[in-house]
Structure formats: C-alpha cells, structure tokens
Amino acid sequence: MSLFTRSRQLPGTAGGEADADSGGATGEEVTEGTGEGTASAQDAAEAPAGVTASAQDAAEAPAGDTASAPDPAEPPAPDVTDSPLSTDVRDSPRPGWFGWRRRYPRTARGVSVGTSVLAGLLVLLVLLFPNRLDHMNVRSFFRLPVEAIVLAAVLLVLPPKARRIAAVCSGVFLGLFSLLKFMDMGFYQTLARPFDLVFDWIMLGNATDWLRESFGRTGEVLAIIGVIVLMIAVLALCTLAVIRLSNVMSRHRPVAVRTTLVLATVWVTCFMVGVQFGGVTFATKGNTEFLANRVQHLRNGLGDAKVFEKESAVDAFAATPPDQLLNGLRGKDVMFTFIESYGRVAIDDPAMAPEMDATLKKGDETLKSAGFASRSGWLRSPVTGAGSWMAHSTFLSGLWVKNQQRYLNLTSSKRATLTSYFQKTGDWRTVGIVPGVRKSWPEGKYFGLDHIYDSKHLGYKGPYFSWTPVPDQFSLEAFQKLEHGKKNRDPIMAEIILASSHNPWSPIAHTIDWNDLGDGTIFEQIKKEGTNPTEVWKSQERVRTEYRKAIQYSVDSLTQWMQRYGDERTVLVFLGDHQPVPTVTKGSTNWDVPITIVAKDPKILDRVADWHWTDGLKPADNAPVWAMDKFRDRFMTAFAK
C-alpha cells in the first residue's frame, strides 16, 4: 500500500451504500485525508533522487520504531501520479466552498459541530416556546419536552430509508407547528384567542385590508412579503435541522441510544415526582396537549354549522303579527349606535378612568341640559380586539355569532334581526350609516335596511384618519342632513356605526364647531396636527392614551349631537361592540362593553326599569351583565305593547 495516500473508500467502491445509510463520511474525514495526501506528494518531490519518502522516513525513525519501517515483502509502491486510480490531488475537486474545508480543517470541524448544536437547539426551541407572547419567559425554555425524546427514539429504530423519510416529514411538521404558534401569537395579541383552523382563514384577508388602509399599499406589500419569507425560512430550517440531527444520531448510534434512554428515564422520573423549577413543570408534554386541544376544536368547528342552524330556528317573535311588534316605540326615531372598540377597560382601567369619568359626567350634563335622561348596563361581547361585524350581528340577531362561518350562515339565512323587525312593521324607514364600509356590502340587505350610506355617500371630502374614512362628528352631521333633519318624514330606525375609535387610534379627530364642518376639508389641518401611528405604536402607554382619546371623541360627538338635534321623539341606544386589543387591555380576559339608553320621554326608560341599569352614561361596577345575544329579545319584550 502506498504511503503517499491515506486509506479511504473511493466513490463507487464496495461499502459506499453502507456509508450512505449511516450518514456518510463527514466532511472533516475527507478533508483530512486529502490534506495528508498532498503533504506526502510534496515530501516525495523534495527527497534526493532514488530515495523514496518511505525510506527517508525509515532512516530518520528512531531505533526500535517498526511502525514506519517498510515491509520488505511488499513490492515497491507505484508513483502516485502514475496510478490509474489516482489523479494529482491539486487537480481534484476542492471540498467546501473554494476549498476552505481543506485549508482550515479545524474550522470546518468546528462549523460542523456548531451547526449540529444549532439544529438541536432549534428543535428544542420549537417545542418549548409558547404560543402567547405574554407567556414568554426564560423559565419556559428550561424544560424537557417528551416529544423530543419520542422523535429521537423513532429516528433511531427506523431503517435508513424510512428514517430519512421520517426526518423530512417530522421537520415539515415542526415547521408547520411553529407557524401555528406564530399565528396564535398574532391572534392572541389582536383577538385574545388562538387561531381557529376552521373559521379564521378569511380573517387573514381582513388583516391585509387593515394593513393597506392603515399603512398604505407599500406597508401591506412589505408585510405580506415578510410573512411569506418567514414561513419559507421556518419550514426550511426546521426540516434541515431534523435531517441533520438524524444523520448525527445515525453516525453515533451507540451514544445516541444511551442518551435517549437516559433522557427518557429522567423525564419519567421528573414527571412522576412532579419536579418544578420556579413554578414551571420540568417534564412537559405541553405540545401533545396543545395538539390534542386543536384536534378537538377542529372537530367542534366542523360540527358547529348544525348547532348554529338549530339555534337559528328558535325565534320567539317569528310568528308575531307586524302590528303587535314594538308598539311601545311607535312614532319614535330609534338609533342603534355602535362605538368601535368601546370596551369596559375604558371605564375601569385606573390609567383611563379619571379622563373617561370626566367625559361621561360632561356628557350627562350635556344631555340633562337638553332634557334627556339615560341608563346604562353591561353586555358581554362574543369577540374582543376585532371582529366588529360579529358583535353587531350578535346584538341584532339574538344569536351568538362567535366566528366568521356563523356570520356567513346568519346573513344568508331568513333569521329576523332587531332592525328587520322595525322594517317588518312598515312604520319606520330603516337606514344604515356605515362610514367604515368602502366597498359593496350585500349583507346590508339582510339586516333590513331600506337605505345604506357608506363612506362614499356621506358627502365627506376630507382626509382619512388611518383606518377611519369619516370622522364620527361628520358622520352624525351627515345623518342629520340626509335623514333625520328632513321635514314631514316617517319615523326613522337607524343603525349607526361610529368608526373613529377603530385601531390604530392615530391620528384622531377632535370635535369642532358643528357649523364649521362643511364638506370635511377642515379636517386636513386637524390630521396634520395629529400623531403618527408608527410612532405611537412604539409605546404601549401611548397606544392606550390615544385609544382613550378616541373613545372620548366618539362619546363627545354623540352627546353633542343629541343635545343639538335630539327631541321628544328621539331614542338613542349606544354601546361598544368589543374590547380593544390586548395592548390596551393589558391581557384582561374581560369581554364586557357598556351599553346606554337615552330618551327624553320618561315612559321609554320606565319600560326598562326592571333591568336595574345604572342612571347616567356610566354603568356601575355591579350593574347587570348580559350576554350580547340576549339583548334583542329583552328589548323587543320591553317595547312589545
């Protein structure tokens, strides 16, 4: 055997398949062999004529050292450059990029080991990080997930081909699992609930619309590109990480088997004993429980349509003749007004309460000066953070509309709503003031509205305020000019949706003299004086402050309108549709919103006396809390005769 080359398996020779199945020779082994071959050739070239490197080494070897002495029975080794199985190593393909592995073998080995370590850390990170940002802490990552041990055991017991397939499938699954956790993070931050695998896909389209309307087309495109890149990166990295770990365990099978058995023993022992560190269970099976819950929610979601259909069929007023509906409100103008994101946090939170108390007290005084009285209570919304249309349809239909599928099923059904019952009587003209609608809204017909005024039909020529197309004060003034202020008209039932308090709450308008509203161009200067949403959202406290100011603006606009245009016939019901995002609520699990009835005719409030609501615009802490879907029937019962 030539001493110029180091023994190694050449491609295509016997044993190559076994090497591939066991993970293949490492880059370090190939590099090391190639480097030594080069050195041997150089030594031979520099030796005196007729003296081989082997003889030279033997001559220089210490006495008694037989390891390097040539075997006299072995024939002279052919010159490496003349061997048909060898080529000049200087002309062979360079291992690594530009041959860096051959030039820096120690660095190459360090990179290889480091990459394997990072692959292991990535898999552990995927299994350990929670699906909620408010649960993210250092202690979350000092746990031992049983899923990692099970995955290692499966990869060790499978034969080579099945192991490679399992590694790829496991990597893809871990990548999808990570993306689901990221989706949960986003939904918890916005809607205070996890992502629904059945019903929430349509919400992604709503999210892109919000991005475009709040931050422009460029912001929307950049956000979408970022999400796509993140998804591809997560899937690729997770897959490559599992494949690499599978190869490492295959090459070091005895060590991998022993390590897996030890970790399994530690996990079982800690789980049985209930070992905890800082209140966090060390031996965790949280991912298994997480997936089991998702499977159950998936099954429930697939069967929810039948449940909702049965609930929709029950309507206490479906058979009531039109002339027996809502007789207690005949001749009145009834306004059902939603204030976007007006949640209980605006009233109860210590940081907002002083300013909101002042606004509500001022509103009470404004209404009393015009001869109005009011009573307030609480409703529990089916949504929080977003999803206003589901809250609106819950309030009007008397059904718990908790997801998009229920909303679509409802708006394509014959279920009567509170607004459609007004239309059914034939005694009211029913209209909708919906400044947040900027495109066709076919569901509007379902709600029983004779005419709908969206953002394009209110006469507004001013600027958008982030998501909000029309400031609340202008929307209410437009309602006065287009409908309420007309002479010799029929009574009106109006559904009005005030949008100025919609996320991101910056910039926001402020009330001005009603006579100066004009066509809305006056708001150009007001917007310029406002705050930049990008800057506001860098601070949670600034977000909360702007949110509170937006709610104050909406309440001020509404109470001033009542003082200015309300009369004996006017009955106002206004409420919040849902709590704001967790950034504002600071993770509160409360989904309550305030609701208020305002009227000048004392008989109106006498009909709801048994509701035990609080006098004024601010409901007491102990005021009754109803589920939002209960309001329709209670209201219609109170004003039936």
Secondary structure, DSSP 4 states (H G I P E B T S, - for coil): --SSS---PPTTSTTHHHHHHTT---HHHHHHHHHHHHHHHHHHHHSPTT--HHHHHHHHSPTT--SSSPPTTSPPPPPGGG-TT---GGGSPPSSGGGHHHH-HHHHHHHHHHHHHHHHHHHHHHHHS-SSGGG--GGGGS-EEHHHHHHHHHHHHS-HHHHHHHHHHHHHHHHHHHHHHHHHHHHHHHHSS---TTT-HHHHHHHHHHHHHHHHHHHHHHHHHHHHHHHHHHHHHHHHHHHHHHHHHHHTHHHHHHHHHHHHHHHHHHHHHT-EETTEESEE-HHHHHHHHHHHHHHHHHTHHHHHHHHHT--TTTTS-GGGSSGGGTT-EEEEEEETT--THHHH-TTTHHHHHHHHHHHHHHHHHTT-EEEEEEEE-S-SSS-HHHHHHHHHHSS---SHHHHHHHHTS----HHHHHHHHSSSEEEEEETT--S--THHHHTT-SEEEETTSS---S--BTTBSS-HHHHHHHHIIIIIT-SS---EEEEEEE-TT-TT--S------GGG-TTSTTHHHHHHTS--HHHHTT-HHHHHHHHHHHHHHHHHHHHHHHHHH--TTEEEEEEE-S---HHHHTT----EEEEEEEESSHHHHHTTGGG-PEESSS--TTS-EEEGGGHHHHHHHHT--
